[in-house]
Each structure stands twice: as C-alpha cells, then as structure tokens.
Amino acid sequence: MVQLYNLHPFGSQRVVPCKQEPAHFCCGQDVLFVASTAASCRVEVFAVRDQGRCEPLGSFATLGPVLRMAHSSAGDYLVTIEEKSKATFLRAYTNWRCMSAGSSRVCVRMVGHKMEESYSETLKEQMSVVEMPLSDPPLCISCCPVNGDLLVGCKNKLVIFCLKYLVINQNLTVLDFERSLILHIDNLIPAEVAFCARHIAITTELDVLILKLELAQQSADRTEQCAQGVSVPEKTVDGGVKDESPSTHTLQLELDEFIICQKPVELLGEESKLCEIPITLESTELPTEDTKCFQVRYLLFRRFTPDQSPFGFCEETKLHSVQLLPVYQTGSSLTAYEETENKRELLSLFCFFSLPHVGYLYSIGKVVEVISTYQYSEKSEQAVLTPQFLHVITSENLQCFTVRCSAAAARDEDPYIDTTVKVDYSRTYENVKTESCIHLLSEAHLLIRAAIMDPHFLKSDEKEELLRAFRESCAFLGDCYSRFDTKDYHLALPYYRMSGLSMTEVLKRLVSEGDEIQTYEKGLIFYLTHSLNEDLNEELSKESGNKILQIFYLADPVQLPHILCSPCMRNVCPLTAVKYLQKVEKMMPSVVLTLTKAFLALKMGDLIMYEHEMDSYKETMLACGFTGQPQLLRQRKGGVVMPTEFAVHLKEMQPGLLVAATVALHENRKIELEEADTFFKMLCSNSENTIPQLLVDFWEALLVVCSQEEILQELLLRLTSQYVWRISKKQLPETKPLKTTEDLINSCNHFGLIFPWVTSIMSTGCSSDKDYHEDISRLQSLLCSQSINVASVLPVLEPLPEADTVGLAVGVLCNTRLGRCEEALEQLLPRCPGAAVLYAQHELRGDKQALWWNKLLPELCKRTRLMGNDCPVLISALKETLSVVAMELELRDFVSLLPEDGTAAFFLPHVLHCSQRKLLT
C-alpha cells in the first residue's frame, strides 16, 4: 500500500447542476442519484456520460426526506429509508428509467402484492414503488451486487429480502421482493451493514462482525445453528459472568462516574465464534420443496477502544464506511465490480472498514486475514474502496491509496502467479534505499495488474500497452531483486518469468561486458540456478554459457557441476568448463564433480582423461554419485527425456555401472519406474513394445533392493512376463545378461532355490530347451520363491504350452503355490511318475501328508496294473511310495490299501516292514 500524494486517477471533474440542495447521493452503474433536503423531498437522477459529462434524466418525489439510499446493479433498483411524521419507511423504486422517456406515471404497491394481468400491462411505462413494512424502524441498508437481495438493519435484528423476477407474460417481467430470513442478534444496534454473496458485515460504533450464511446440509459438522434453531448461549467476550448478588446495585452506583471500556479484540476464522454473540435465524419465506435451511458461520470479529488523550476519551472514535468488495472470475479473465454477460463466479471477497485515522482491509475468501492497513494523515469522514484504489474523504482533502485486492485475488486463483510467498509491502524496511525502490515498483505493478483485471480490459484499446507495461514492471522488479541484497531475493525468478525475458536478455541487463570482476547477489544466482535446472528450451550461446560459468565460480562454486549438466549449457566450451572444475576440485572435491569432468572429457573425445576420472572412485561410489546429478545420464529436450552421451558410453563400456546408477536414482526417488523403462528403451533404440535386455537387468537389480510391496509385485510381474515371452517365442536376449540365475538366487531373496522335483521334470525334456536355460531357470526360480503372487501372474503364463516339460513344471508349480497339490499330482503321474515321488517327498507334508495313501498310492497301483512290467519307472515309484506309507500307517490301515489282486511277493516285504516297525515301537 502506498499513498499517492496530489495525484488522483480521475480524468475530469464536473459540477452536477442540482435543482435542490443535496443531502444524500449514491451511484449506480452509469447514473447518479441525488436526494435533496427535507424541503423538497425529491430524488434527481443524472446520466454519467463519456468524459465525465452529467446529463439530467429526471426526478421523482419521495414520501419524505431520504435518510439512507442504495442502488442495486442486479435488478437496477433504488432502495431508500425515508422519514415522514416521525416514522421511517423502507421503499424500493423500480423501472425508474422510464422517466427519461417523459413518463410521469407511478405505481405504488406493497411487497408481495399480487398484480392482475390487466392492471400490470401499464407497468411497462411507469415507475413502480414497492413499500416493505417492518415491525421495527430500518436503520441501514445494503444490496447484494451478485443477486440483488436486500439486507436491512434494525435494532437487534437483520432482515433479508430476496429479489424476485415475476413473469407476468412473455413481454413483461416485474421486480418484487420476499422477506425470506431474519437474523435476531441480541443487544446490537447496527450503524452500517454490507451484504454480498451471503456474506454479511455489521458495524456498530466500535465493533465489526462478519458472518456467512451457509446451507445447512453443506456444513453439517459446524456447531452454528440452522434457521429456526436454538440461539447460542449468551456470554461476554472477556469471559465475565452475570452477578445477581445484592451488591450489584451498589457497585453500579459507584461505577456511574466512570467510563467502562472493554479491551480490544480481534478474532479471525473459526476463532471468531468465540465472540459469543448469540444469533438466531428465523425463516419467513413460504415453505416449498426448494426452501433452503441456513446456518451462520462466523468469519471475523473485531472490537476497538476509543482513542485516549490526556484530556479523556475521544467521543468521535467511530467506525464508518464498511464495504464488501467482490472479485469475480469470468472465463479466463478476472472481473471486479461490474456485471458481465456470462455467469460470474466469485473468486475472492474483501471487507473494508475505517476508523477516523486508520482503515483496515481484510480478505474473507479462502482465508480470513488482514492484507492492508491505511494510516490517514487527517481525520476521515468517508471512504470508498474500488478494485484499484481506496479513496478517503478527510476533513481537508481527498486522499488516495493503492489497494492489493486484484493481486490478492489473482494469487487466490494461482498462488505462484507473481510470487512464491504472501509479501507485506507496507512493512518497515531494514534497507531503506533498496527496499523503498522495490516498494514503489511493487505498487506500480499492482496498479497495472488491477487495470488488467478490469472487466473491460479485453475490449480496451490500451490492451497491448498495458501488457507491455506489465512485462516491463515485472522486468524492473526482477532487476531489483537480482541486484539488491534483500531477503526476498527469490522473487527475482517469478518476476523475470512473467516479464517474458530470456536468460540471455537478463544477463545483458545485469552483467557488465568484459572480464572485470563483478559482485553477484543471491537473487541473480537463485534465478539462474532454477532457470538452468528446469525444463527450458533455451540454448545459451558459447559466450553466455562461459559468462555463467564465471558467475557461479565467483558466487557459488559448489553449483558448477550441476550448472554444466543443464541442457541450456550445451554450447559451453568443455575445456573452459574443465579448467573451472579443476579449480573448484582443489577446494571442494566430490564424486559429482569427478563425474562431470568425465562427462566433459567424453565431449572432448579425451578417453585417457575419462578413464583417469572414472578410476578415481570405486564403482559403488560412482553409482551413488549419479544421484547427486541425474542430468549426467538423462536430460529433457522438448519435454522428452533423452539419454546423454555419458549414458550411451556406459551402455557400451560399463553396463553394470549404468544399471547400478539407475537403481540408485530410483531408490532416491530421482526417477520413476516408467521413466526408467522409457530411458532404457531409448538408450537401446528399442521400440515401445520391445524390452531390451539392459532393462531386464535393471528390473532384476532393482528387485534386489526394492522394499515397496507395490513396486515389488510390479517387478515380479514384468520379469515373469518377459521370461515367458522369450521362452514361448524362442527369443534369445540381444546382449548377455549381467547376472546368471545362480547369481540372482545368491543375492536376492525373491529368487528361490529350484525344487529337486522341478529339476527332475526338466531332465525328461528335449535338448532345445537348453538354449533358453537361463530364462527357464529364472522363471522357475521366481515361482519357487514365496514373494510372487501366483494368482496375479497366471494370465501371463498362459502362452507356455502344457505339452512340453517347461509348461508342465510351471503348471505344477502354480498348482502347488495355490494349495492344489492333488491337481499337481494328476499332472505329474501320467507324464513324470518318477518326479511325482520327489514331489510328494518335498510337498506332501503336514495337512497334505494324507495324499500319499489317499491319492498317490492308489493311482500308482492302478497305473502299474495297466502297464505291467513294461514301465520300470512306475514300479520304482510304487516301491518308494509303499515304503513311505508303511512307515506312517498302522498295519491294519496299510493292508486295507493294498489291491486284492496284487502279487503277494511284491507287497509282502512292505507289509513285514510295517509290522516290524510296530513291534519295534
């Protein structure tokens, strides 16, 4: 906020030629209403034309002298509080513009009066006066600029009249009002009220209360009461209690000679309900299906104390000029104050109120907070807030102040629109010269932004000039925050961004020509650091790049390795960069710096220097070093992540280091899984649907260190899918895998030892499977572990044919992992009966042990009977099974399992073995 001395944004000044002495006036859109004194009881209407010309439209009589009046842009009506015979009346004047056509007819009707259609046809050509009777005299009024509803302040209550549009016929619509809601507030005499979008601001002489009416069903968790509900218990703000003891009267007599003032209070947001001002809502509209139930939400309460002087209290300390200022959003432009053709959406709301020597501006939108305080050099009589300025009428002058409503509203829509923190322009600055310059530029910037947010901006002839001025003001502010030593130095970045200047243009503004040593402040370093590290398409020239190297070497040498990895620095001289890095390395060596030197050596084609740098650290340290600067391996170009020359070289010469570095990036959240997929596919020049072996190596390496269950299952699914694809397509990897299956089993818990019965199944397979032994063994190892979710990978395994040994082994593994051991035996017995016994020895334990004699033994007996002595494998498997069953069952149970037509000589040894076991035990 800044006061503009001897400067006002007015294009002209006109004296309005009133016929009678004016008492009150108000403005409405393009007209001016002037109410005369009690002698004439008339309201004159003037049209405000271009260049400030005022032309009389006519006048109309009032019932009595006008005490208060207000115009509503919604509905275009004038509402007044008039006095006659010591009684006050509330009247609304509609269709008053017909006076300009020469009509003098007037229709006076009561609010809610039903008009006959034949009578209402005359309303087209006459002004209508709607009288709204009240049980208590009206004290103050306010019209809602959003929907035209009327708020009337009376003693101990507020009354809301909803604006209605009565459609008489297709050619005639008449305005009317309906009393819809009463807010009963004990012990409150409102001096002024303001009403906007269900927000209500009330002032007494020293108190301010701001409320919001909310739909009950939308805020059911709040403790405020709904309409027709129970009022809040009465308490005092300072926590006092009522005392009805006999000494109360005596104490009151003693205090009559003193002035009792309560202490000042400011309560914001949810805390404002602690004011304990009881409010009861009474709904007065006719109940229908669309009737809305409201409740009160407290937004702000502030209590002031009278100004003190050596001679006592100043009785003139009273609040005045309370106002609610809405800021709307229409399409892509922000509008304030005015009607627009499209439906307006409220973006922000501001409340202003004033004491004689100080004014306060609050934001009551998403957050309730004070955003400006205005000190007047003279006692104020009245103040008016607009989106651009605060105009204050004092005892001697008209003072003008800039306001921050437009900028605050813009930041509500986009918090980072022109700053990364909410800045207090009116604070006392430590560095007066520096900060005063920034202060004035900031205020000029706010004025331009407010002009751009004006509803007429898009149609303005000065649009291009305003935008140019806006960009210029942003550039000047960026210069200030870059050049000056200020704690808000980081604001250089957003202001330069909004100015539209490139880095090269900024450098020309700030950096002197030649090689002379120059001091560089934090603002410039902050701007350059963020600009170079973000996805920008600007490529600096060799000269500009070398200048940036010099700047960072002098101001922040630690950042040099990171700056050199920026895509913007592609054209920098590698030899010059290496020289700077060597100087920094003597002071602050690091792995990132060494990797950057190796990167530059590759650019220069100096492989000897490259190998020297890469041999400076162990491979593990180098892999972790890439996490300090991921752009050594990948850079963005046009929004696409591209592998660097460094990554291409590592792929050919040190693929293990490249994979380890990418794993480290993922574990440090410097690269996502999908980004890594794209990186390796681009690096290996593979199509989107083809998986390179180096990506498979990355998945396998990541599986070793991964601890997140979601990513773990995703990796297991991807690896399973890739192994199955290669096996089913008879496709060998294009490069040798970095690790063998044995390496993976030894280093990773998610690769399990392959079961002996799986090996037995595979031994019966064809020799062609040996060509794909690594993929087959990796797949079987994953299925033998306890990590993989077998149910989720079943669809992936479908391409494997069940006819070969690979499909058989995988099918049995899946059935086993799913607990279906009986189905697994049915798969094994017809094709690998020898493996069935190994399977049973490994899997049929505990609650599965009964399958030995309930499933395996009967099946072997049946199959041996059919095959006879022609299948020695079956006979051997049967003998093994009989030996195991004889050790587990009682003799009677064992004998009952033997076939009745079996050869006695074959089964007798097992019967004797079972009998002897019983005798021994």
SULZI-V885524 format. One record per backbone hydrogen bond with DSSP energy under -1.0 kcal/mol. NH is the residue of the N-H (numbers start at 1). CO is the residue of the C=O. If there is no record, write none. Layout:
NH/CO
NH/CO
This chain:
4/400
10/8
18/16
23/35
24/35
26/33
28/31
31/28
32/46
33/26
34/44
35/24
36/42
37/21
40/37
41/37
43/60
44/34
45/58
46/32
47/55
48/30
49/53
52/49
53/50
55/47
57/45
58/45
60/43
62/41
67/81
68/81
70/79
72/77
78/93
79/70
80/91
81/68
82/89
83/65
84/87
87/84
89/82
91/80
92/130
93/78
94/128
98/95
99/96
100/97
101/98
102/99
103/98
107/127
109/129
111/131
113/110
120/116
122/119
123/120
124/121
125/122
126/123
127/105
128/94
129/107
130/92
131/109
132/90
139/153
140/153
142/151
144/149
148/144
150/161
151/142
152/159
153/140
154/157
156/188
157/154
158/183
159/152
160/181
161/150
162/178
164/176
166/174
168/172
169/172
172/169
174/166
176/164
178/162
180/160
181/160
182/282
183/158
184/280
185/156
191/203
192/203
194/201
196/199
199/196
200/211
201/194
202/209
203/192
204/207
208/302
209/202
210/300
211/200
212/297
213/198
214/295
216/293
218/215
222/219
227/294
228/281
229/226
239/236
248/245
251/247
252/248
253/249
254/250
255/251
258/255
265/303
267/301
269/299
271/268
272/269
273/270
274/271
275/272
276/273
280/184
282/182
284/180
285/180
291/288
295/214
297/212
299/210
300/210
301/267
302/208
303/265
304/206
309/312
312/309
314/307
317/314
318/316
319/205
320/354
323/352
325/350
327/348
328/335
329/345
330/333
333/330
335/328
338/336
345/329
347/327
348/327
350/325
351/362
352/323
353/360
354/320
355/358
359/374
360/353
361/372
362/351
363/369
364/349
369/363
371/361
372/361
374/359
376/357
380/356
381/393
382/393
384/391
386/389
390/401
391/384
392/399
393/382
394/397
395/379
399/392
401/390
402/2
403/388
408/404
409/405
410/406
411/407
412/408
413/409
414/410
417/414
427/424
435/431
436/432
437/433
438/434
439/435
440/436
441/437
442/438
443/439
444/440
445/441
446/442
447/443
448/444
449/445
450/446
451/447
452/448
453/449
457/454
460/457
463/460
466/462
467/463
468/464
469/465
470/466
471/467
472/468
473/469
474/470
475/471
476/472
477/473
478/474
479/475
480/476
481/477
482/478
483/479
484/480
486/484
489/486
491/488
492/489
493/490
495/491
496/492
497/493
498/494
499/495
506/502
507/503
508/504
509/505
510/506
511/507
525/521
526/522
527/523
528/524
529/525
530/526
531/527
532/528
533/529
536/534
540/568
545/541
546/542
547/543
548/544
549/545
550/546
551/547
552/548
553/549
554/550
555/551
556/552
559/556
560/557
563/559
564/560
566/563
569/566
570/567
572/569
577/573
578/574
579/575
580/576
581/577
582/578
583/579
584/580
585/581
586/582
588/584
594/590
595/591
596/592
597/593
598/594
599/595
600/596
601/597
602/598
603/599
604/600
606/601
607/605
610/606
611/607
612/608
613/609
614/610
615/611
616/613
622/618
623/619
624/620
625/621
626/622
627/624
628/625
632/629
633/630
634/630
635/642
637/640
640/637
642/635
644/633
648/644
649/645
650/646
651/647
652/648
653/649
654/650
658/654
659/655
660/656
661/657
662/658
663/659
664/660
665/661
666/662
667/663
668/664
669/666
670/665
676/672
677/673
678/674
679/675
680/676
681/677
682/678
683/679
684/680
686/681
690/687
696/692
697/693
698/694
699/695
700/696
701/697
702/698
703/699
706/702
712/708
713/709
714/710
715/711
716/712
717/713
718/714
719/715
720/716
721/717
722/718
723/719
724/720
725/721
726/722
727/723
728/724
729/725
731/726
744/740
745/741
746/742
747/743
748/744
751/748
752/781
759/755
760/756
761/757
762/758
763/759
764/761
765/762
769/766
770/767
771/768
772/769
773/770
776/772
777/773
778/774
779/775
780/776
781/777
782/778
783/779
784/780
790/788
797/793
800/797
808/804
809/805
810/806
811/807
812/808
813/809
814/810
815/811
816/812
817/813
818/814
819/816
820/815
824/820
825/821
826/822
827/823
828/824
829/825
832/828
836/832
837/833
838/834
839/835
840/836
841/837
842/838
843/839
844/840
845/843
848/845
849/846
851/848
852/849
854/850
855/851
856/851
857/852
859/855
860/856
861/857
862/858
863/859
864/860
865/861
866/862
867/863
868/864
870/867
875/871
876/872
877/873
878/874
879/875
880/876
881/877
882/878
883/879
884/880
885/881
886/882
889/885
894/890
895/891
896/892
897/894
898/895
902/899
907/903
908/904
911/907
912/908
913/909
914/910
915/911
916/912
917/913
918/914
919/915
920/916
921/917
